Amino acid sequence: MRLALHRAFIARFSAAALTAAGCADQSVNPVGPSASADIASLAASATFPRSGDLRVTKECSAYTGAAGDVCTITSSNIREIAVGSRVVYARAADFSTMTIDSDVVLDLPAPGSNAASGHCQVSLVTGAGRCTFSGGTGTFTHFRGNANVSYLGGPSFAWDGTYSFGPRD
């Protein structure tokens, strides 16, 4: 509820600022088509302002390197990526090059079709790599994410990067 009120305040404040700026020098019609488009754009950005730093940890004790193996999200700073979500690897690890180079699906534990589509490249020697996400289903239709992968110890890894959700990308 607090977030909704915050977004409504930002949209109203921005609309008032546009109107005041348009009236200040009489050169812009604050109710003309461009002002309406600006206000609509501000309202959309107030509705979809979600972007920022991505901080996720996962544990991979069930991962053996086979296609279909999973890791489980153990912490996340993004509410859409719930603890308990599974990262499912489409391809097997390549033990001749000691790398993972696979499409992945970030599958949420909640009911419904909410999954992010991505690709990960990770060194099995260092645990370092990169994962990128671009879209998906449900909540993740307009999701974008880029993260560096780092080894934390034991079966745990971190994703550190950026993310965004938007109505159009």
Number of C-alpha atoms within 10 A of each C-alpha: 6 7 8 11 10 11 18 15 13 17 21 15 12 17 20 14 12 19 17 12 15 17 13 10 8 9 9 15 14 20 13 10 10 12 17 15 12 15 21 14 13 18 19 14 16 19 16 15 15 13 15 14 15 20 17 21 21 23 21 17 12 11 17 12 17 13 14 15 18 25 22 22 24 17 17 19 14 16 7 13 23 18 19 17 23 24 24 20 25 17 16 16 23 15 10 6 10 13 21 21 20 20 17 22 21 23 23 22 15 10 6 10 14 18 24 25 22 21 18 20 19 20 19 17 9 11 19 18 19 19 21 19 21 18 18 20 15 13 17 22 18 17 24 21 22 21 21 19 22 19 17 14 10 9 13 18 21 24 21 19 18 16 20 19 19 17 12 8 10
